[in-house]
Amino acid sequence: MAIHYMDDGSKSKNSGYILSTCGFSVEECNDFILFLLNKYNIESSLQYNNKIYIKNNSKETFKNLIYPYICESMKYKL
């Protein structure tokens, strides 16, 4: 997840995070959303163009999960 976020992730204007998953099908994105919820209790939703939005109430959980794996030069994205 950290690698994906460093490559295709960004902060959302709504204070959450966005994972660009345009290359994945809707079904694959929904599977990943369920995985995030069931494994890490991270709430997210599927947005336009198959982008996954990490909701603001799960922002800190997501950040704490991936932070140890983020390269120093990419920490600005968090």
C-alpha positions in Angstrom: 0.0 0.0 0.0 2.8 2.4 0.8 4.4 1.8 -2.6 1.0 2.3 -4.3 0.4 5.5 -2.3 3.9 6.9 -3.1 3.3 6.3 -6.8 -0.4 7.0 -7.3 -1.7 8.5 -4.1 -2.5 12.0 -3.0 -4.2 14.1 -0.3 -7.8 14.9 -0.9 -9.3 18.3 -0.8 -11.8 16.8 1.7 -8.9 15.9 4.1 -8.7 12.2 3.3 -6.4 10.4 0.9 -6.9 9.2 -2.6 -5.5 6.1 -4.3 -5.6 6.2 -8.0 -6.7 2.8 -9.1 -7.8 3.6 -12.6 -6.1 0.5 -14.0 -8.3 -1.8 -11.8 -11.8 -2.9 -12.4 -14.7 -1.8 -10.2 -14.9 -5.3 -8.8 -11.2 -5.2 -7.9 -11.5 -1.8 -6.3 -14.5 -2.9 -4.2 -12.5 -6.0 -3.1 -9.7 -3.7 -2.0 -12.2 -1.5 -0.1 -13.5 -4.5 1.7 -10.0 -5.6 2.5 -9.1 -2.2 4.0 -12.2 -2.3 6.1 -12.0 -5.9 7.3 -8.2 -6.1 7.9 -7.4 -2.5 9.1 -10.8 -0.9 9.9 -10.1 1.7 7.3 -13.2 3.2 5.7 -13.0 4.1 2.1 -15.3 4.5 -0.9 -15.0 4.3 -4.7 -15.1 7.6 -6.4 -15.1 8.7 -10.1 -12.6 7.1 -12.4 -12.2 4.1 -10.0 -10.3 6.2 -7.4 -10.4 5.0 -3.9 -11.0 7.7 -1.3 -9.7 7.0 2.2 -12.3 8.7 4.4 -11.2 11.5 6.8 -12.2 9.4 9.9 -9.7 6.7 8.7 -7.0 9.1 7.6 -4.8 8.6 10.7 -5.1 4.8 10.7 -4.1 4.7 7.0 -1.2 7.1 7.6 0.1 5.2 10.6 -0.1 1.9 8.7 2.0 3.1 5.7 4.2 5.8 7.3 7.1 3.5 8.3 7.5 2.4 4.6 7.3 5.8 3.0 10.6 7.1 1.6 11.8 10.3 3.1 11.4 12.2 -0.2 7.7 11.2 -0.4 6.6 12.0 3.1 5.3 15.4 1.9 2.4 13.4 0.4 1.1 12.6 3.9 
